[in-house]
Amino acid sequence: MPTIDRVVTVHEAKTNLSRIMADAEHGQTIGIARGSGNEPTVVLSAAPAAPGRRTGWMAGSMIPDDFDTMCQDEIIAMFEGASE
């Protein structure tokens, strides 16, 4: 079980949910206890960060460097109606 920084009641959690969530997002681990007890039944902490999108990880493997000009002569000939 993670180290709990503070314990709040269900009533306090419902009343101050936005503030408690902000505290959890800033690294606090908050226990939520039923009634007036100090024994938490659930623990609130920040979710792990989603992995970032990697850019350029397949650079050059899918699109050839000359993509913008490849088959240029054949394409121009097709548009101009030239026969092969």
C-alpha positions in Angstrom: 0.0 0.0 0.0 1.4 3.4 -0.9 2.3 5.9 1.8 -0.8 8.1 2.5 -0.2 11.8 2.9 -3.6 12.5 4.5 -6.9 11.0 5.1 -10.3 12.6 4.4 -13.9 11.4 4.9 -16.2 10.6 2.1 -18.2 13.8 2.9 -15.1 15.9 2.7 -14.0 14.2 -0.5 -17.4 14.9 -2.1 -17.4 18.5 -0.9 -13.9 19.3 -2.0 -13.3 16.8 -4.9 -11.7 19.4 -7.2 -9.2 20.5 -4.6 -8.4 16.9 -3.5 -7.9 15.9 -7.2 -5.6 18.8 -7.7 -3.6 17.8 -4.6 -3.3 14.2 -6.0 -2.2 15.6 -9.4 0.6 17.4 -7.6 1.9 14.2 -6.0 -0.1 13.7 -2.8 -1.6 10.3 -2.0 -5.0 10.8 -0.2 -6.9 8.1 1.6 -10.7 8.3 1.8 -12.3 6.9 4.9 -16.0 6.0 5.5 -17.7 7.8 8.4 -15.5 9.5 10.9 -12.8 6.8 11.0 -9.2 7.3 10.1 -8.8 4.0 8.3 -9.0 4.7 4.6 -10.9 2.3 2.4 -9.7 3.7 -0.9 -6.6 5.6 -1.9 -6.6 8.5 -4.4 -3.4 9.3 -6.4 -2.5 10.6 -9.8 -2.8 8.3 -12.7 0.5 7.5 -14.5 1.2 9.8 -17.4 0.2 8.5 -20.8 3.1 7.8 -23.1 3.9 10.6 -25.4 3.7 10.3 -29.2 7.1 9.6 -30.7 7.7 11.6 -33.8 10.1 10.5 -36.5 10.6 7.0 -35.2 10.0 5.5 -38.6 11.7 8.3 -40.6 12.8 7.2 -44.0 11.4 3.7 -43.7 8.0 4.2 -45.3 8.2 7.2 -47.6 11.1 7.5 -50.0 13.1 10.7 -50.0 12.1 11.5 -53.6 8.3 10.9 -53.0 7.4 14.4 -54.2 9.1 13.9 -57.6 8.9 10.1 -58.2 7.2 9.1 -61.4 6.9 12.8 -62.2 7.5 12.4 -66.0 4.9 9.6 -66.2 2.3 11.5 -64.3 2.8 14.6 -66.5 2.5 12.5 -69.6 -0.8 11.0 -68.4 -2.3 14.4 -67.7 -1.1 15.8 -71.0 -2.6 12.8 -72.9 0.8 11.7 -74.3 0.9 8.1 -75.5 3.5 5.8 -74.2 
